Amino acid sequence: MVSREAPGQRGRLTSAMRPEGRSRRRKLAELDQRIAQAQVARTAIAHGLACPHEDIFACANFAGGVAAVLAGCSLEEAHARVHPRQTT
């Protein structure tokens, strides 16, 4: 196997192999997950603000979304149940 290390770097761990490199990647993945959750929550709030019903509790979509969350679905799954993608 041919080594592709830079001169003077032989035997050193790359940043990806260092424990702190793995920790940073894990933290980045956690942040990505939190951002995705925040985006889903933002979509839910935007839907609520745009709802034409005077009383949000009278909206069948809202009721369906709440029921899905109470049944254990994530907000993303609840949104997908209430607003299934249309296939053409």
Backbone torsions as a table, in degrees:
resi	resn	phi	psi	omega
1	MET	NA	134.3	-178.7
2	VAL	-89.5	131.0	178.9
3	SER	-82.6	136.2	178.5
4	ARG	-109.8	25.0	-179.6
5	GLU	-76.0	148.5	175.9
6	ALA	-70.9	153.7	178.1
7	PRO	-54.3	136.8	-179.8
8	GLY	82.3	-1.1	-177.4
9	GLN	-105.3	-3.0	-176.1
10	ARG	-56.8	130.5	176.1
11	GLY	88.0	-8.0	178.6
12	ARG	-86.5	148.5	177.1
13	LEU	-78.5	138.1	173.5
14	THR	-72.1	160.9	-178.6
15	SER	-60.3	-29.9	179.2
16	ALA	-68.9	-24.5	-177.2
17	MET	-93.1	-17.0	-179.7
18	ARG	-70.8	147.1	178.4
19	PRO	-56.2	-40.4	-179.2
20	GLU	-68.5	-26.8	175.4
21	GLY	-66.3	-41.2	177.3
22	ARG	-66.1	-40.0	179.3
23	SER	-63.4	-41.2	179.0
24	ARG	-65.2	-41.2	178.6
25	ARG	-65.9	-38.0	177.6
26	ARG	-64.0	-43.5	178.4
27	LYS	-63.8	-39.4	177.9
28	LEU	-63.7	-41.7	177.6
29	ALA	-64.1	-39.7	177.1
30	GLU	-63.3	-41.7	178.6
31	LEU	-64.5	-43.0	176.9
32	ASP	-58.1	-40.9	179.1
33	GLN	-65.4	-43.1	179.5
34	ARG	-65.3	-37.9	177.4
35	ILE	-63.8	-44.1	179.2
36	ALA	-61.3	-42.5	178.5
37	GLN	-63.9	-39.9	179.3
38	ALA	-66.0	-37.1	178.2
39	GLN	-65.8	-39.2	177.1
40	VAL	-65.3	-43.4	178.3
41	ALA	-62.7	-39.2	178.3
42	ARG	-62.8	-41.9	178.2
43	THR	-61.5	-42.5	179.7
44	ALA	-63.1	-42.7	179.3
45	ILE	-65.9	-42.3	178.9
46	ALA	-61.6	-40.0	177.0
47	HIS	-61.5	-43.8	179.4
48	GLY	-61.8	-40.8	179.4
49	LEU	-68.6	-31.5	-177.8
50	ALA	-89.4	-5.0	-176.8
51	CYS	-61.2	131.0	-179.0
52	PRO	-75.4	-11.6	179.8
53	HIS	-72.9	134.8	176.8
54	GLU	-62.5	-39.9	179.2
55	ASP	-111.8	112.3	-176.8
56	ILE	-57.0	-28.7	-178.9
57	PHE	-72.8	-11.8	176.7
58	ALA	-89.9	-3.8	-177.5
59	CYS	-85.2	124.0	180.0
60	ALA	-63.7	-36.0	178.8
61	ASN	-65.4	-42.7	177.9
62	PHE	-61.9	-47.1	179.9
63	ALA	-60.5	-41.1	178.5
64	GLY	-65.8	-39.5	178.1
65	GLY	-65.5	-43.8	178.3
66	VAL	-63.4	-42.9	179.1
67	ALA	-60.9	-40.6	179.8
68	ALA	-65.6	-41.9	178.2
69	VAL	-64.8	-42.7	178.6
70	LEU	-64.7	-25.4	178.1
71	ALA	-82.8	-0.7	176.3
72	GLY	107.3	1.8	178.6
73	CYS	-76.7	152.0	171.1
74	SER	-74.5	167.5	176.1
75	LEU	-58.2	-39.1	180.0
76	GLU	-62.8	-44.6	178.5
77	GLU	-66.4	-39.8	179.0
78	ALA	-62.8	-42.5	178.4
79	HIS	-61.4	-43.1	179.8
80	ALA	-63.9	-33.9	178.0
81	ARG	-69.7	-41.1	-176.7
82	VAL	-77.0	-35.1	-178.5
83	HIS	-124.4	71.2	-179.9
84	PRO	-64.1	145.1	179.4
85	ARG	-67.1	134.8	179.0
86	GLN	-82.8	131.8	174.7
87	THR	-103.5	135.1	-179.7
88	THR	-109.6	NA	NA
